[in-house]
Amino acid sequence: MLPEWVSSGVYVLDDECLMRLPERGDHETSTFPELAGEGKLLAYRNTGIWLTVNTPKDLRAAEEYLTAHPDFAPVPA
C-alpha cells in the first residue's frame, strides 16, 4: 500500500459540482478543495487492487490478472 492517497478512478458529480468546475485549470486544486472545505466532497478508500486499462498493454495485463484470479472478475448481470 502506498503511504499517500491518490485520486484515481471514477468521479460521481452532481449539477452543483459540474457548474463549479473551472473552464481552465485543475479541479483538484480549485473546485475539490472548495467542496471539501464545505463538507460536500466524499471519497471511498479502495484497499483492494485497481486495474487500469488506459492502454492496450494495460488491458492485456488486466485480462491476464482476471484469468489468473477468476474470483475477482465481476459477475454478469
Backbone torsions as a table, in degrees:
resi	resn	phi	psi	omega
1	MET	NA	141.1	178.6
2	LEU	-74.1	148.5	178.8
3	PRO	-73.7	-14.4	-179.6
4	GLU	-120.9	155.0	174.1
5	TRP	-83.5	150.3	173.2
6	VAL	-127.7	154.1	177.2
7	SER	-95.1	115.9	178.2
8	SER	-151.9	159.6	174.8
9	GLY	103.7	-132.2	-169.4
10	VAL	-116.6	136.0	172.8
11	TYR	-104.3	141.3	172.2
12	VAL	-116.5	111.1	-173.0
13	LEU	-119.4	137.0	175.9
14	ASP	-91.7	178.2	-176.2
15	ASP	-59.6	-39.2	179.9
16	GLU	-59.4	-46.3	-179.3
17	CYS	-64.2	-44.1	-179.8
18	LEU	-59.5	-39.5	179.7
19	MET	-67.4	-25.1	-176.6
20	ARG	-91.6	-6.7	179.5
21	LEU	-66.9	139.0	-179.3
22	PRO	-72.7	148.4	174.8
23	GLU	-69.4	-32.6	176.9
24	ARG	-133.8	149.6	177.6
25	GLY	104.7	-172.4	-171.5
26	ASP	-107.7	118.7	179.4
27	HIS	-64.2	-22.8	-179.0
28	GLU	-76.7	-13.9	175.9
29	THR	-110.9	-0.4	179.1
30	SER	-125.7	-78.0	-173.4
31	THR	-62.6	-47.2	-176.2
32	PHE	-63.2	-45.3	175.5
33	PRO	-61.2	-36.0	177.8
34	GLU	-63.1	-48.2	180.0
35	LEU	-63.0	-39.6	178.2
36	ALA	-62.6	-42.5	178.8
37	GLY	-62.8	-27.2	178.2
38	GLU	-91.1	2.2	-178.7
39	GLY	72.1	23.6	-176.1
40	LYS	-109.7	10.3	-179.7
41	LEU	-119.1	125.0	179.3
42	LEU	-118.8	159.8	179.7
43	ALA	-142.2	159.3	173.7
44	TYR	-122.0	124.9	180.0
45	ARG	-92.8	109.0	178.1
46	ASN	-82.2	119.2	178.2
47	THR	-99.0	2.7	178.6
48	GLY	-96.5	-164.6	-179.8
49	ILE	-80.4	148.7	175.0
50	TRP	-123.0	121.5	-179.5
51	LEU	-102.0	112.7	178.1
52	THR	-88.5	135.3	179.2
53	VAL	-129.2	54.9	-178.8
54	ASN	-84.7	-18.1	-177.8
55	THR	-135.3	162.6	174.9
56	PRO	-56.5	-36.5	177.6
57	LYS	-62.9	-43.2	177.5
58	ASP	-62.0	-42.1	-179.9
59	LEU	-62.2	-43.2	177.4
60	ARG	-62.0	-43.1	179.6
61	ALA	-63.4	-40.1	178.1
62	ALA	-65.4	-42.9	178.0
63	GLU	-61.1	-41.7	177.8
64	GLU	-63.3	-41.7	179.7
65	TYR	-64.0	-46.4	-178.9
66	LEU	-65.7	-33.5	176.1
67	THR	-65.7	-41.0	-179.2
68	ALA	-76.7	-20.6	-177.6
69	HIS	-130.0	69.6	-175.1
70	PRO	-60.8	-24.4	178.5
71	ASP	-69.9	-17.9	-179.6
72	PHE	-81.8	-25.1	-175.6
73	ALA	-64.7	144.4	178.2
74	PRO	-65.5	151.7	178.3
75	VAL	-86.9	127.2	178.5
76	PRO	-59.2	143.7	-179.6
77	ALA	-76.3	NA	NA
